[in-house]
């Protein structure tokens, strides 16, 4: 790994040097004076189509917008609220992101947590949460497909898909280099170079990303300045495109990631009891902890995509291999000392009351994932077309959980648990599309899925005196038939109306964090039935609007009761969960020098199960708002609650304005804003563990040449320095964590 990182680093420096030197004549690009919006091409149905012709609620983020919002070293969480109905959060920092679409997600922080949102990167579904944190760089586009997508994509997609497409090799020599520097010594160094190796036969593209930040958070307990908060994150991708004939192509994609830095910083008693107001005097640049903090992640993988065009038919094979390792350790209580030494004495613990110390770590020493998709698609000129295929998935996973005695010199390990899981799955799928007339087409899809999971959990050392726990072995075999039916009607050349009914599922999941408990819990198969209608409209050549309305009902939804008084996480199934809402997206080009976008979504979710109770947290000062179970005050009812981390409202907007600056370039301004409304962090509701709303804005101003060869810019992220709670830990004290601080800096970009 070290050698690979070194060579990729040398390639990165060479790429940027070549781009600055201009080893190739820059391709001329027309000035920004187009009289209309460009067509939006998506692959939501595994073929390139105009967005208006796809009967699915799809949102896209273009390469230009991605370049702008990634300024300042942001990780994949930057996608949160950037499109309607999408929320992203993490309690691990720059890895293990948790995605939510239309309110559906999974709050579980376990390294084996199953998520209802699939992430597909260059055609390969990334199942384990650590793989989903792979950085965003050198992208063609990002697509967000909302609603069940199981008949064509992934394994278990009841909520939707976030789909990444990296830029592919071409036979034209091209590339770019991008360097930025900002506060906290934040650096981002990104680039790519590609072109022909053998004309018409072999092409390549090498791309890389380096993000780094110095430690900037002071530990006031140890009196160490700039002790935490830094990271180095390096990722690289090498692609080789082989085209031995006009009808066959093969693209090999090799990629890696190496992250070393600070894990999530937890802050003790971050809010005042009885409210969710951040305590007076809080400073995100300071923390007072007596535990260790570190995080390392390594990933390596490869994808081989082959296409064989047989005229009326195209055969596609996508073979993927992914591997990863992680170790993440943190001070979970977010403070120092322990109140049990002398209850009520502020000199023995802080900030505030720390009932007991908690320092733990989770790791994946070994993860391998192998996938294969074989797909046959028709290209008939007639009204009938189809896609059919087979999908195979195999995963081997090992997880270690550690606990440490913070109050003993050297912080010795005093707890250890181990999990293993092997998953084997296969599926057969197919869709038929028939165009009844020039105005109307309909399609339907079926997918049969079969999955087997073999799970084991054991504990050799208990941090709470529970002793060893003999291995617990569990297995689940499941199969399911998912389907969808949709239709699209062209009401006019500029307006399409669509409707869609779809059913999806998620296979059984295990929760085996037995470090603090003796039980392995299971979430049985969940099923969703979703209804959706929408319009996709061009409002002349300078504006377009897409609107969708949806309703879904979910049976046996898998829910995760995280934390609680015993810090033991459990899986459970809710009898029913309902959701309804809408998404709207507008683009407007009032002139060649002004471009605007606006997005909005409303998502209302409700748990409907009068017999479902959970144990609320045991944090000192916690104010639980849900009714207690009659006869058992240790449990509360969550019937009628909304889902956790499911904001009802999301808004986003962007504005790009420019003005000529001489004959060769322009001055520009780009600003982007994203807002999400109130969220609750847990299944139960409390006064403390919720956040009223979060709004963050970005600004970028600079100069670019008309041919887009050179760009110089100043940027700022979270420019208002908004401070908001983004998550909590409920078993010890009122522990929480906050959003990223304001950053600003300068950037230079050279394309060729």
C-alpha positions, 0 to 999 in steps of 0.5 A, a space after each residue: 500500500 505504501 509503495 502504491 501511494 508513493 507512485 500515485 503521488 508521483 503521478 499526481 505531481 507529474 499530471 499537474 506539472 504537465 497541465 501547467 506546462 500545457 503539453 497539449 493545445 487546449 481544446 477550444 470551448 465556446 464562450 458562455 453565450 449559449 442561447 439555451 439550456 443543454 440537454 441533461 443526459 442520465 443513465 437511470 435506466 442503464 442507457 443514456 437518455 434525456 432526463 425528460 424521457 425517464 419515468 423516474 424521479 431523478 436529480 443530477 449534479 454536474 461536474 462543474 457544480 461538483 467542482 465548486 461544492 468540493 472546494 475546501 476539502 469536503 468529503 461525500 457528506 457535501 451531497 446532503 441537501 444538495 438535491 431534494 429529498 437527500 440527506 447524508 450524515 456520519 458519526 465517523 467523520 470522513 467515512 461511514 456516511 449514512 444516506 437517507 432518501 425520502 426519509 428512509 435510511 439507517 442511523 446504525 453506526 455499526 460497520 455491518 449496518 445495512 442501508 436502504 439507500 444503495 450507492 453505485 460507483 461506476 456500475 458497482 454497488 458498494 455495500 459496506 458503509 466504509 466503501 460508501 465514503 470513497 471521495 468524489 473527484 474527476 466525475 462526469 456526473 452524480 445521479 440521485 434516483 429516488 424511490 425503489 430501484 431494485 429491478 435494475 440496480 443494486 441488491 436492496 434498494 427500497 429508498 433509492 440510489 446515489 449513482 456516481 459516474 467517473 470520467 472515462 478515457 478518450 483518445 483525445 489528450 486531455 486533463 486538468 490540474 487543480 490546487 487550492 489552499 485555505 484556512 487550517 492549512 487545508 489543501 486540495 490537489 486534484 488532477 487527471 490526464 488521459 489520452 491515446 496509448 495506441 490510436 484507436 486501440 488503447 486509451 488511458 486516464 489517470 486521476 487523483 485527489 489529495 485532501 489535507 488539513 492540519 490539526 486545529 482543535 485545542 485539547 483544553 484538558 491536556 493543554 495541547 494546542 492544535 491537537 485534533 481535527 486534521 487529516 490526509 486523504 488520498 485517492 487515485 484511479 487508473 483506467 485503461 480503455 481497450 477498443 479492438 473493434 468497432 463493436 467491442 470495448 473493455 474498460 479496466 478501472 483500478 482505484 484506491 484510497 488511504 485516509 489517516 486522521 482524526 475520527 469524529 470529535 464528540 463533545 460532552 454535554 453540548 446542549 443545555 438540559 431541557 433544550 437543544 440549544 448549544 451551551 454557552 461558551 461552546 467553541 468548535 475549535 476546543 475540546 476537553 477529552 482524556 481519551 485517544 482519537 485516531 482513524 485510518 481507512 484503506 480501500 482498493 478495488 477494480 472494475 472491468 466493464 465490457 460491452 459487445 455491440 451485436 447490432 440489435 443487441 448489446 451484451 454488457 458485463 460488469 465485474 467488480 472487486 472491492 476490499 477495505 480496512 478501517 480502524 477508528 477510535 474515539 473518546 465517546 463520552 466527549 469529556 474527561 474524568 468520571 462523576 462517580 469519584 465524587 458525585 456533583 464535584 465539578 473538579 472530578 469530571 467535565 464538561 458537565 456531568 460525566 457519569 462514567 468514562 467511555 473510550 472505544 474503537 471499531 475496526 474492519 481487519 478484512 473486507 472483500 466484495 465481489 460482484 458480477 452483472 451480466 446484462 443483455 439489452 435490445 436496440 430495436 428500431 421498433 416499439 418493443 425493447 428489453 433488458 435482462 440480466 443476472 447479478 451475483 454478489 459475494 461478501 466476506 466481512 470481519 469486524 473487531 470492537 474494542 473498549 479501553 480503560 481511560 482512567 488507568 495509565 496507558 489506557 489498557 484494553 478492557 473489552 473485545 468482541 468480534 463479528 464475521 459475516 458471509 453474504 452470498 446473493 444472486 438475482 435475475 431481472 428483466 424489463 420490457 418497454 413498449 411504445 404504443 404511439 409517438 406520445 405514450 410508452 410504458 414499461 415493466 420490470 421484474 427481479 427475483 432475488 435470493 440471498 444467504 447470510 451467515 453471521 457469527 458474534 463472540 466476546 472474549 473480554 467484557 468492559 462491564 464485567 459480563 465475562 466472555 460470550 461464546 460464539 453466537 451463530 445465526 443464518 438467514 435465507 431469503 428470496 423476494 420478487 420485486 417489480 415496477 410498472 411505469 408509463 410516460 406520456 408526452 403531452 407536448 414536445 416540451 412536457 412529459 407526464 409520468 407515473 410509476 408504481 414499484 415494489 422493493 425490499 431489503 433482506 434480513 440484517 443482523 446487529 451483533 455488537 455484543 461488546 456491551 450485551 449478550 444478544 444478537 438481534 435480527 431485522 427481518 425482510 422489509 417491503 415497500 410499495 411506492 406510488 409516484 407521478 410527475 412532470 418534466 417540462 421545458 419552459 422554452 429553451 431557457 428554463 425547465 422544471 421537474 416535479 414529482 409527488 409520491 406516497 409509499 407504505 412500508 411493511 416490517 421496516 427495519 429500525 435501529 434502536 441506537 444506544 439507550 441506557 445500556 449502550 446496546 444497539 438493537 434491530 426491530 421491525 415496525 409494523 408499518 411506516 408511511 411516507 408522502 411528499 414531493 420534489 421540485 427542481 427548476 433551472 433558469 437561464 435568463 441570460 447568457 451571463 446568469 444561471 440559476 437553480 432551485 430545488 425543494 422537497 417535502 417528506 412526511 414520514 410516520 411510524 405506525 405500530 402501537 405495540 412498538 417500544 424502545 428504551 430511551 437514552 440514559 444520558 444525565 439530563 435527558 428529557 424524553 417526550 414520548 409516552 411511557 409504556 404502561 407498567 414499564 417506564 423504562 420503555 416509551 412508545 414511538 408510534 406516530 413518530 417520524 423517522 430519525 434523520 428525516 427532515 420534512 423540508 429541504 431547499 437548495 439554490 445556486 446562482 452563477 453570474 458573470 461579466 466580460 473581462 477583456 476579450 479572453 475571459 470573464 469575472 464570475 460569481 457562484 453562490 450555493 445554499 442548502 437548507 434542511 429542516 428539523 430532524 430527530 437523531 433517534 427513534 424516540 423524541 427528546 428535547 435535546 437530541 434534535 436540531 431545529 434546522 441547518 442552513 449552509 452557504 458557499 461562495 466562489 468568485 474569480 476569473 476564467 478564460 472563455 475557453 475554460 483553460 485557466 481559472 483563478 478563484 477565491 472560495 468560502 464554505 459555510 460562509 455564515 459560520 453556521 453552528 448546528 448540532 448534527 448528531 448525538 450519543 445518548 447513553 452517558 451524557 448529552 454528547 453531540 457533534 456539530 457541522 464543519 466550520 467556515 473555511 475559505 481559501 484560493 484555488 487555481 485550475 488549469 485544463 488542457 
